Amino acid sequence: MTASLLLNADLGAYSPALGSAEVLLNGDYTFYAGDISLSGGTSYEIESTEYSPAGTIEYQYEALGPSNAYRGWRLPTLYRSSLNGSGGPE
């Protein structure tokens, strides 16, 4: 078995826990960092960033708050019954 590097992107943040990565239906990648400690641990930031296969940022969401977030993912649509993009039975 051989591993191949598909994307090499600097997320610009470090989350020691609480994160996820996902390949989207359009071929982009989204990364979620849910435990970015700020101000010595008294405040937290969460960040979700979508990258194209070329490594350019397509979408970025940041939120500040007193708490962190466990995991994030992109929904393909609000109007289908499945999270995997298949849409399920019509």
C-alpha positions as CSV (number, residue, x, y, z in Angstrom):
1,M,0.0,0.0,0.0
2,T,1.3,3.4,-0.9
3,A,0.1,6.8,0.4
4,S,0.0,9.8,-1.9
5,L,-0.3,13.4,-0.8
6,L,-3.4,14.9,-2.3
7,L,-3.5,18.3,-0.6
8,N,-0.9,20.2,1.4
9,A,-2.6,23.2,3.0
10,D,-1.6,25.4,6.0
11,L,-4.8,25.7,8.0
12,G,-3.3,28.7,9.9
13,A,-4.5,27.4,13.3
14,Y,-3.8,24.6,15.7
15,S,-6.5,22.6,17.4
16,P,-5.1,20.0,19.8
17,A,-8.5,18.2,19.7
18,L,-12.0,18.5,18.4
19,G,-11.7,18.7,14.6
20,S,-12.6,16.9,11.4
21,A,-11.7,16.7,7.7
22,E,-14.1,15.9,4.8
23,V,-13.9,15.5,1.0
24,L,-16.9,17.3,-0.5
25,L,-19.0,16.2,-3.5
26,N,-17.4,18.9,-5.7
27,G,-13.9,17.5,-5.0
28,D,-13.0,20.3,-2.5
29,Y,-11.8,19.6,1.1
30,T,-13.1,21.1,4.3
31,F,-11.2,21.1,7.6
32,Y,-12.8,22.0,10.9
33,A,-10.8,23.1,14.0
34,G,-13.0,23.2,17.1
35,D,-10.6,23.9,19.9
36,I,-8.4,26.9,19.1
37,S,-7.4,28.4,22.4
38,L,-7.2,32.2,22.7
39,S,-6.2,34.5,25.5
40,G,-4.6,31.8,27.6
41,G,-7.5,29.4,27.4
42,T,-10.3,31.8,28.6
43,S,-11.7,32.1,25.1
44,Y,-12.0,29.8,22.1
45,E,-12.3,30.0,18.4
46,I,-13.7,27.5,15.9
47,E,-12.8,27.6,12.3
48,S,-14.1,25.8,9.2
49,T,-12.2,26.2,5.9
50,E,-12.9,24.8,2.5
51,Y,-9.9,24.3,0.1
52,S,-10.0,23.6,-3.6
53,P,-7.7,20.7,-4.8
54,A,-5.2,23.4,-5.9
55,G,-5.0,24.6,-2.2
56,T,-6.9,27.9,-2.6
57,I,-9.4,28.9,0.1
58,E,-13.0,28.7,-1.3
59,Y,-14.9,29.4,2.0
60,Q,-13.9,30.2,5.6
61,Y,-16.0,30.5,8.7
62,E,-14.7,31.6,12.1
63,A,-16.6,32.1,15.4
64,L,-15.5,33.3,18.8
65,G,-17.1,32.1,22.0
66,P,-16.7,30.9,25.5
67,S,-16.9,27.3,24.3
68,N,-15.4,25.0,21.7
69,A,-17.2,22.7,19.2
70,Y,-16.7,18.9,18.8
71,R,-17.1,18.4,15.0
72,G,-18.3,20.1,11.9
73,W,-19.4,19.0,8.4
74,R,-20.9,20.6,5.3
75,L,-24.4,19.6,4.4
76,P,-24.8,19.1,0.6
77,T,-28.3,20.5,0.8
78,L,-31.0,21.2,3.3
79,Y,-33.6,19.5,1.1
80,R,-32.4,15.9,0.9
81,S,-32.7,13.2,3.5
82,S,-29.1,11.9,3.4
83,L,-25.8,13.4,4.8
84,N,-23.7,11.4,2.3
85,G,-25.0,13.4,-0.7
86,S,-26.9,10.6,-2.3
87,G,-30.3,12.2,-1.6
88,G,-31.9,8.9,-0.7
89,P,-35.3,7.9,-2.1
90,E,-37.2,10.7,-3.9
